[in-house]
Amino acid sequence: MPIKSLIRTIPHYPKQGIQFRDITTLLKEPAGFRMVIDAFAQHYATQPIDKIAGIEARGFIIGAALAYKLGVGFVPIRKSGKLPAETIGHDYALEYGADRVEIHTDAIAKGERVLLVDDLIATGGTAEAAAALIHKLGGMVVGCAFVINLPDLGGSKRLADGGFSPFSLCEFEGD
Amino acid sequence: MPIKSLIRTIPHYPKQGIQFRDITTLLKEPAGFRMVIDAFAQHYATQPIDKIAGIEARGFIIGAALAYKLGVGFVPIRKSGKLPAETIGHDYALEYGADRVEIHTDAIAKGERVLLVDDLIATGGTAEAAAALIHKLGGMVVGCAFVINLPDLGGSKRLADGGFSPFSLCEFEGD
């Protein structure tokens, strides 16, 4: 049972022309969810990692389970205004408009090796902003893990060019 | 190292008079995060569970790691308009105003035994609404697990009175 076959495609969501890749059908299957986390754990088995940073909100699901599996701490990267203590933020451009991600200033210590996790890599804007936050705190981004890569949108190339070592479990072309 | 000592209190957040209990300081410590998940796993070791439903967004972190540990599927319960496929929703009252949680209609099958997970139980309004969604789909709520209970706000009693078996790892009084 390949991971990709458990991902549901929802046509024209959230808007006309977008094929939304929905991982909830994968997560609700015990074997599917386990396969995702175990595949990441195996990929990073020999890589020293101090913390996993998960990007709100689906990155929390994958990132937290993987942090537990690897025996490391978990750090949330959230949309603007959601974290209660002192934060730093990073603004980034969207196709129309802008967005911002934030992290607690005490989330990562200087020199810590951080694995960034989200469900999907599209244009890479959010992941790049999240990586910038980790750098600002003195952390090292040792990799970026995604369940799904949409290679046509260029995000994985952008992250690779930036030295952020993207890795994904499956790809959907034509997005 | 008790779990409670790793939880940070932020005075007057998000508004005057509220003591916010911040679990990010607990999650980022490998031993703390592991202790939380292992304590839940031990508590529910003899309880048959088919799925874990996590409430957005901190419930995703705890719920997903626990689902992985228990070898069951994970289902997200989200705020209004966030889930891509067909949903049902439940509206509930807040101190000022109203809110709504939603779940995919195919998230839970009739007769499935579901453990509801969130980081904190205060008045219990969100958890009760989430439990109602699980019931509407024909699932059974076998328990509600929280890292933190604020007993003075009455939510744990409300859930217990409703037959939803609340369980928490620590309490803060005077909230």
Interface residues (C-beta under 8 A of the other chain):
Chain A: R8 I10 Y13 P14 F20 D22 T24 T25 L27 K28 E29 P30 G32 F33 R34 I37 K51 G54 E56 A57 R58 F60 I61 I62 G63 A64 A65 A67 Y68 K69 G71 V72 G73 F74 V75 P76 R78 K82 L83 P84 A85 H104 D106 A107
Chain B: R8 I10 Y13 P14 F20 D22 T24 T25 L27 K28 E29 P30 G32 F33 R34 I37 K51 G54 E56 A57 R58 F60 I61 I62 A64 A65 A67 Y68 K69 G71 V72 G73 F74 V75 P76 R78 K82 L83 P84 A85 H104 D106 A107
